[in-house]
Amino acid sequence: MTITTGPPPKANTPVALARGFLTGGVIGTSLTAFVAGCVIESVPLCVAGVGLPVVHSLLLFLTGAPRRAREAAVPMRTALAMIESLRAVGGESSDVPVRFGLTVAPDDAPAFRVGITQDINLVDLPEYRPRRIVVVQYPQDRPWRAKIVHRPTTDWRDRAAAAGVDSAPLSTMVSKPSGGCVVGFVGLLGLLLGTAGVLLLFRADLFDRDTTARQPAAGPSVSSTSSTTVVSSASGTVALGPGQSFLDKGELRRAVDSLTKGRTTDQALTVVVRERLLSVVFAPTGTEALRFDPGSLPYERFPALVEEARTSLGVRSPQSWQITAERLTGSVTVRVGVTGTEGAASLEANGDGEVVRRTPAH
């Protein structure tokens, strides 16, 4: 016979489903954002990937306060119980976690089985043995949270010493309701959607590759002049079509002008240029971070800087390059990096395009 302790908690309520979906979405979004931020070297994206779970945990804690208050208000029930089995499950300190199998016999309800894990001091461990009668307490609506009372009152201690408890059938075993398959499914769905959303937003930065359009051998060569521009309050990107390059004369300055049109000067935090991808990160309103005017960069010097980095730093077979302009200190720094089979190398130039430091490949 099973005990009656009120209606069991509903695992698949709309609130539980929404919480599972949101948790899955936060996990997928934060992990993907952090990895993507490391790949494209975006500090704000990495910070967002780390901060999102913290905010989510805080919200869950705050929204769960009423439920915890209701659970704390439920009166505790005291009952006698018989130890059916016990097994130490680990621990190297003075308190050892022990898995107990108990038959609990309330005074006004049928007996039932329950499994609990509780820390027992090594000194007291010999006192707990199968068939011994102990005193337990548990919330009336959550009997699976029973705990053995180490120092019961005199009345309960005397009752435990004189009483006998018969073993309850295994069919009366009570346990915490599981979340169910539906909650797991919506959590997985949220994780996949969160991951897909981040990949979709940053697909240009993550999946851009330096490729050359293939043309038929007998046909004339055709160059594409298409480009894709995406601008928001925080950033802007321009992606060129196949056959184009930001090292082409005037191409880079035109792209920067298209991203900064209508904005005030001294607004950029970072400018990153690759073969066919330009990214500009703008300073948020009111921030005190060091910024600069992206239109003031020596774009006419960029092709020569890339050529010098590709030919004079020990990378004999350069495969990719990247230019990063930022103002971490008082002046603007232009860094050109190249990678190849020999490793990576870089050079730094000042705001006028003059090389001030070289780091050859090792």
N, C-alpha and C positions, 0 to 999 in steps of 0.2 A: 504494500500500500504506500502511496506517495503522500508526502505532507502537503498541507494547504497553507501557503504563506502569502496569499494575495495573488493578483494577476502577475504573471512573469513579465519581465521587461521585454518590450517589443524591439527586436534587433533591426527590423527593416522599416522603421518609421521614416517619413520624409526628412526629418531632421538628421537621422543617422545616415541616410543616403546622401543628403547634401554635404554632410561633414566628410563622408568618405570620398565623394567626388572632389571636393575642395582640397582635401589633403593630398590625394593623388595628383591633382593639378599643380599644387605647390611643389611637390617632390620633383615632378617632371620638369617644371619650369625652372626651378632653382638649380638643379643639376646641369641641365642643358645650358642655361645662361652662364654658369660658372665655367664650364668647359669651353663654350663658345668665346667667352671673354678672354680666356687664356690663349686660345688659338689666334684671335684677331687682335690681341694685345689691347683690350678695352677695359680699363680700370673700372669705370662705372658699371659695366655689365658684370664684372666679377663681384663687385660690392653688392649689386642687386641679387646675384645668385646666393650670396652668403646671408644677406639681410632678410630676404623673403621668408625663409623658414623661421627666423627669430620672431618676426612680426606675426606670422601665422600661429606659432606656439603661444604667443602672448594673447592673441585673440581667443584661441581655444580655452586658455586658462580663465580669461575674464568671462566668456560666455558660459563656462561650466560652473561658475560660482553658485548660481541658484540651485543647480542640481546637487552640488556638494553640500549646500546648506540643508536641502531637503533630506539627503541621506544621513547627515549628522543628527537630524531631529528624530530619526526613527529610533524607538527604544530598543535597547539590547535585551536579549533573552538569555537567561542562564539555565543550563541543563547539565545532566550527567551524561557521560560518554564512555564507551569502552574502546580501548586501543585494539584494533584488529591487526594492524601491521605497522611497522615503522622501518625506515631506511634512510641513512645519512646520504645526502646528495652532493656533498662537497664541503668546502671550507677548511681553512688552515688556521683560523684564529680560535679564540676561546669559545666563541659561539658557533655551533655547527648547525647548518640548515638540515632539518630532518623532514622527510615526507611521511606523514601519518595517514593511515586509513582508519576512520573512526565510525562507530555506530553511535549516533546521538539519540538520546531518549528524552524528549521534552515531557514535562508533566502533563500538558494538556493537548498533546498531538502525537500521532504515530511516530515511531522511531524511523530513522533514515540513515543512509550511509553518506559519507562525505570524505573527500581527500583534501588535505591541507598541507602546506609547507610552513614550518615555524622554526625559528632559531632556538636552540637549546644549549645552555652552557654545558661544557664538558663535565663539570663537577656533578651536575644534576642528571646527566644522560642515563646513568644506571637505574634511576628511579622510573624511567619510562620503558615499559616492557609490554608485550602482547597480553591481553586479557585484563590489564589494569584499568580500574575505573578512575576517570579524571573529571574535572569540572571544565566546561567550555562556555563561552559566550559568543553570540552571533546576532547580527541585526535580524529583526523579524522577517524582513522582506528579502534578505540575501543570506540564506543559511550556508552557502558555499564559502562565506568569509568567516567561518568559525575560527576561534582561537582558544588554545588551552590556557586556563587561568593558572599561573604558577603558584600564587598564594591566595587561594579562595578564603572566604569568610569561615568562621568556625562552624556555622551550621552546615554549609555546603561541604566542608571537609569531613565532618562527621557523617553526612549522608553518603559521600563517596566511599568512605571506609566500610560502611555497613551494607551498601546497596549491591544489587546484581543486575546486570543489563544483558539481555539476549541479543545475539547478532541479528541485525536486520538483513533482509534479502538484498542481493546486489541490484535488483530492479528498482530499489528505492534511492539509488545514488543520485545526488543532486550536484550540479556544477553550474558555473557561470554560463549564461546563454552566449553562443557564438554569434559573430556578426552575420554569418550566412553568406551564401554565394552571391547574392544580389549586391551587397555592400562591397564585396571584393571586386565584382565586375565593374561597378561604377567608379571605384577607386582606380582600377586599371585604365578605364576610359579617360578619366581625368588626367592621369599620368601621360597617356599617349597624346592627348590634345595639348597639354602644356608643352611637351617636347616639340610637337609639330608647330605650335605657334612661334616658339623662339627660332626654330630653324627657318620658318617662313619669313620672319621679320629680318633676319640677318643672312639670308641666303646669298646675297651679293658678296658680302665679305667672306663668307665661309667657303663658297664653291667657285669663286673666280679662279680661272686658270689661264695661263699664257698659252694660247693656242693659235694656230695659223689656219685660216680657211683654205681648204683644198679645192683647186680648180681643175677642170679637165685639161689634159696636156695640149689638145689641139685648139682649145678655145681661148679667147682673150681674157686677161686678168680683170677682175671686177672688185672694186673696193667698196666696203659698206660705210656709210656715214651716219648710221643709226646710233643713238645713245639713249640711256634711261636715266632720268633725274628724279631723285626722291629727296624732299626737303621737309624738315619738321623744325619745331622750336629748339630742339636739342642737337640736331645733327643734319647733315646733308650728304648725299652720295651721288656720284655720276659714274655710270658704267658705260663704256664704249663698246661698240659692236666689233665683230671679228675684222681683222685687217687694219685696225686703228691703234694708235698709241698716244699716250699723253706726252711722249717726247717729240711728237710732231710739232712743227712750228706754230705757236699761238694756240694750240689745242688746250693746254692746261690752264692758261689764263682765262680763256673764254669759259671754261667749265667752272672755275672759281668765281668769276663774275656772276654766273647764273645762280650759284648757291648763295651769294652774299647780296644779291639785288634787293634793295629795300631795307637792308640792315645798316646799323651804325658801324663805324670802324672799331678796331680793337675789341673784337668779339670772339675770336677763335681761341680754343684751348690746344687743339692738335689738328694738324693737316697731314694726312697720310696719302701717298701717291704710289700706285703700282702701275704696271704696264697699261692696263685698261680699266682701273678702278681708282676713283678719287673719293676720299672720305674726309669730312670736316666736322669736328666736334665743337659746338658753340658753348660759350659760358652761360650757365643759367642766370636769370635775372637776379640781381642783388648779391651774387657771389663775389668774393674778394680774391679769387684765384688769379694768378698771373695770366694775362691774355695778350693777344697781338692781332694786328690787322692782316688777314690772309692775303690781301691785295698787295702788301709791301714785300712779299717774298721775291727773291731773284729768280723767277721762273725761267728766264732766258739762260741762266747758268746751269739749270738742272740737267740737260742732256750731256754737257761736258762733265759734270760731277759724276753722273752714272757711268759714263765711258771711262773715266779715270778709275773709279772703283772696280769696274769689270776687268781692267787691263793692268793695273799697277799694284794690286794688293795680294798677288799670289794665287788668285782663283783662276786657273787656266781654262776651266770649262764652266763659266757661270751659267746657272740655270734660272735664277730669278733675282729681282732686285726690288728694293722698297726705299722710298724717301719719307722721312718723318720730320716734320717741323713742329717745334714746341718751345715754350718759354718756361723752363723749370726754374731758372734763376732770373737775373736781371735782363738778359739779352736773349734774342731768338737764336736757337741752334737748329741747324739743318743736318740731319744724320742720314747717310746713304749706306745701306747694307746690301751685300750681295751674298748669295749662297751657291755652292757648287759641290762637285765631288771631293774637292780638296778641303771643304769646310766652309766657314763663314768669315767674312771680313767686312770692315766698315771704315768710313771716313766721316769726319765732322767738319762743317763749314759754319761761318758766322752769317749774320743776316744779309751780308753783301755777296755771299756765295764764295768767299775766300776760304780755302781749306786750312784748318787750324790743327787737325789731329788725324792721324791714320792708324788703323789697327789691322795689320795684314793677317792673312789666314795662317793658322798654326799647323 
